[in-house]
Amino acid sequence: MALALEHAGVAFGGFQALTDVTLTVEPGQVVGLIGPNGAGKTTCVNVLTGFQRPTRGRVLLDGRDLSRLPPHALRRAGVARTFQAGRLFAGLDVLDNLACTGVGLGLRRAQAEHQAEAILDWIGIDALQSRPAAGLPYTDERRVAIARALIGDPRYLLLDEPAAGMSEKEAEDLAALIRRIAGERGVGCLLIEHNVGLVLSVCAHVVVLDGGRVIETGDKAAILASRAVREAYLGSDAEAA
C-alpha cells in the first residue's frame, strides 16, 4: 500500500516543470519534499492530487494507476491535501468548514458535524468551532485547514508549506501534530516545506528537488552530507565556502 509518483514528468509548453520524478509515501510514514524556489514541489503535489495531469509517468495508489482522476475523485479515494494559502471558506465558521467538506464526501450533515467535532477535539482546537474562518489568526487558520483535510479519514495527506510564516515554537507544535497524524491515525504524510530544519526533524525519508528533478533522497544524515543539496541551496561555490 502506497501513494506514489512513478517517473512523472510535467511540461508547460517548452518548459519542463518535472522530469522523471519518482517518490513513494506509505501509510504512517512522513516523507519530506524540499528544494529551492521553483524546484517543482507544488507541481508534484498538484500531480498527486489531480490538479495537474502528468505529461509522462503515473500516479499510483496501492498499485492502481489514478493519473487521470480529477481532484474530487482522488480525495474520495483517500488522498487529501492542504494549500499554501489555507483556502478556508471565509463565509463559514470553523465547524461548518469541516462539516461541508464531509457532506461533499458523501456524509450526512449530522455525521459530518460529529466527525468535524471529533477531529477538532483530537487536534486540540475545539474551542474554535464557532469562530468565523475569516477572522482566524494565521496559525489557527493552518491548523483548521489540516483538520478539514482529515475529514473522511484519508489515508494520505499532502501538506503544502504548512509552516510558512510560523514562529519557531509554532513550527515545533506543527511538527508534533504531523507526528500524531502519522503515528496515531496511520496517515501517510508528504510534507512540502522551505523550513528544512522542520522537515529533517519530522521525516524519516526526504526527497530533494531542483529544477524539477530529484537530486537526492535519503534520511537526515544523507541529506546533510549531500554536496548536490548544498549546491542547490547555496550555489556551486558552497563547497569552497
Phi, psi and omega in degrees: 000128180190156167256130187215147162261135181237105177051047185281139173227144177225127178238134173247098186064237179269000182264126180264102183282324176226143179224112171054050181268126176234129174206157185222138175235124179258157178305136179078002181255144173249116180251135177263146175231111184233169179160159179293172179305137178079012183286339181112012185296309181293328175299320176301313180299317180297323178292315182295336183250010173086003179279346177215124177279138178289143174286325176223162177080190188217156166257124182244133173238111183053040176087352179267138179279111181246025187299335186255006179284143175285167184305318184294328180288321177292324177297316178293334178281352175112016179247109182249164180210163165245169182241157180301324184267008179084301177057040172288159176279103190298331183277000182245158172280177186297313181300316181291331175301318179284317185295320181291332173295317178298318178297320178296335179270002175106003177280152170289158184304314181296320178297318181296318179293320179297316179293322178299315179299319181294319181290318178299320178293318181298320179285332181099024180235030181297338178292347181271358189312313186265005180283138175296135180298328184293338183256012184285143169299158188304313183294319177296323177302317179294319180293322177294322178298321177292318178301316180297322179293337180276352175299137181087003178052061178295156177270340181224141181227124180253120186252111184262103179053051184291339184262005182303127178082000181276152173287171179300317180294318179296322178294324177295319177296321177297317179301318178297320179295317180298318177299320179293319180300317179286315187283317184270328182257351178070022183274133172282126185244136170249116184256114179256119189209147167274339179282090185295323178300319177298313181300314183291336179280338186253325194262133175282335182223138183229139174247132181247127177253149168207128181061029179081006180239151173283121180253345179196147171219153176148191180275185184303315182298318181294321181292316181293331182273353189281122175294322180299322179292316179300318181292324180296323182270328189246350181101169187290348179266009185300322183295320181292325180293000000 
